[in-house]
Amino acid sequence: MKNLASERTRLGLKQAEAASKLAVSPKTLAKYESEPASMPGDFIIRACRFYSCNAS
């Protein structure tokens, strides 16, 4: 995964739409997009599945 924001943009989603689909609040997704080190492992797995990419 290049980064969350670029994957979200690639799919044409707004932050609130992606947050809803990833089962987090828009505020939480914004934090994960700006501070990737703060993402818990279960979210990384969920995001990779949603965006059809890997975690590298």
Rosetta blueprint (number, residue, H / E / L):
1 M L
2 K L
3 N L
4 L H
5 A H
6 S H
7 E H
8 R H
9 T H
10 R H
11 L L
12 G L
13 L L
14 K L
15 Q H
16 A H
17 E H
18 A H
19 A H
20 S H
21 K H
22 L L
23 A L
24 V L
25 S L
26 P H
27 K H
28 T H
29 L H
30 A H
31 K H
32 Y H
33 E H
34 S H
35 E L
36 P H
37 A H
38 S H
39 M L
40 P L
41 G H
42 D H
43 F H
44 I H
45 I H
46 R H
47 A H
48 C H
49 R H
50 F H
51 Y H
52 S L
53 C L
54 N L
55 A L
56 S L
